[in-house]
């Protein structure tokens, strides 16, 4: 039996009684007319709500974006983990995560010597390299200044290490190529662009130490400990780059 609330079914009844002049037919026509008007009104309200929700989603997403690079900012980290760890899908709830920390070497000297416009160009080059390397399901974040991080889901360490090293090579070459043909705001050419390199640290995140992703303070402490480890790895690589420079 058809549901009397079904929109199509009511339209069929409307067609059947539309030209009826009996008392029953006239009553049914009035009731159907009232129903259809309410239905159209509700559809319009539903459409407006969807549009408002879409606008709200865009506002929230923009608040989690870095204005210069278009990458995510720190505000996006916790929602990213909640999305998977609170999922109804057990495969997503049991996902593994790795963290890559990326740091530019000697970036301060770029800004100090050639100005922030050149520095901004370098940051955009790094951003493009990260987008080219990692997947849409990975979270790419500008962590502030010349520091970036990427949270990668379900990727084995050897594969991640290979991808990350290839990413560093690509970004470094892109910076060298871009700066070699660039002048600053005073028309001075960029000197020694080969000195601007990229350091990184990689950490397989220990999910057993995160008991409750919905506890914001616990999450912040856990994530900081994981990031500190990756930062140390990046610092060691940075020191190696500095020793080569000397």
C-alpha positions, -999 to +999 in steps of 0.1 A: +000+000+000+013+034-009+020+060+018-005+089+018+024+112+025+042+102-006+045+133-028+040+114-061+009+095-048-008+128-037-001+143-071-019+112-087-049+118-065-048+155-074-050+145-111-079+121-104-101+146-085-090+179-102-121+182-123-145+165-099-176+186-089-189+162-062-187+173-026-162+146-018-141+156-048-142+193-038-131+185-003-102+163-015-091+191-039-090+216-011-070+192+012-046+184-016-042+220-025-033+228+012-009+198+013+009+208-019+013+244-008+028+232+025+050+207+006+063+234-017+070+257+012+089+229+030+109+222-001+118+258-004+128+259+033+148+228+029+166+243-001+174+275+019+187+254+048+210+234+025+223+267+011+229+281+045+246+250+057+268+251+026+277+288+034+285+278+070+307+250+058+326+274+036+330+299+065+343+271+088+367+258+061+380+293+053+387+298+090+409+267+089+429+279+059+462+298+057+455+330+037+489+331+018+492+295+007+456+282+008+468+253+029+451+244+062+462+260+094+465+245+129+427+248+135+422+219+110+443+193+129+419+182+156+388+180+133+409+159+109+416+133+136+380+134+149+367+128+114+384+094+113+386+083+150+349+091+156+338+074+124+311+047+124+334+028+100+357+005+121+384+007+093+385+044+096+385+043+134+415+020+134+435+041+109+472+046+114+487+080+111+522+094+104+535+129+108+559+148+085+574+181+097+589+203+070+612+233+078+629+256+054+667+262+059+679+298+061+645+312+053+650+341+076+678+353+055+655+354+024+631+377+041+658+398+057+679+402+025+654+402-003+621+412+014+589+394+023+576+393-013+604+369-023+598+350+010+561+346+002+570+332-033+592+306-016+564+296+008+541+292-022+567+270-039+568+248-008+530+246-007+528+235-044+554+209-038+534+195-008+502+194-028+519+176-057+534+150-033+506+141-009+470+129-014+438+147-008+431+125+021+463+137+038+462+169+059+487+196+047+492+224+072+512+256+073+522+255+109+534+291+110+563+310+094+584+286+073+572+255+091+548+230+075+534+196+086+515+168+069+494+141+086+493+110+065+468+082+069+475+045+064+509+048+047+538+025+054+570+042+066+593+031+037+568+045+012+563+077+032+600+082+035+605+078-002+577+102-010+589+127+015+625+127+003+613+130-033+592+159-022+622+176-006+643+172-038+614+187-059+609+216-036+646+224-033+651+223-070+620+245-075+633+271-051+667+271-067+652+275-102+627+302-091+653+323-071+680+320-097+658+340-121+644+364-096+653+399-084+641+416-052+621+448-050+653+469-056+663+449-087+690+430-070+695+393-082+691+366-056+725+353-046+735+317-037+700+303-041+714+268-037+718+275+000+680+274+005+671+238+013+644+219+031+647+197+062+622+172+074+613+149+103+591+118+101+572+102+130+548+072+130+522+084+155+515+063+185+477+061+186+477+040+217+487+071+237+456+090+226+428+077+248+401+102+239+403+124+208+373+143+221+393+156+250+408+187+235+435+191+262+445+155+260+447+157+222+469+188+223+493+172+247+495+140+227+499+158+194+527+181+208+547+151+220+544+134+186+553+167+168+583+173+192+598+140+181+594+149+144+608+184+151+640+168+166+644+147+134+640+178+113+665+197+135+691+170+130+688+172+093+689+210+094+722+209+113+736+185+087+726+210+060+742+238+079+775+219+083+775+213+045+770+250+040+800+258+061 
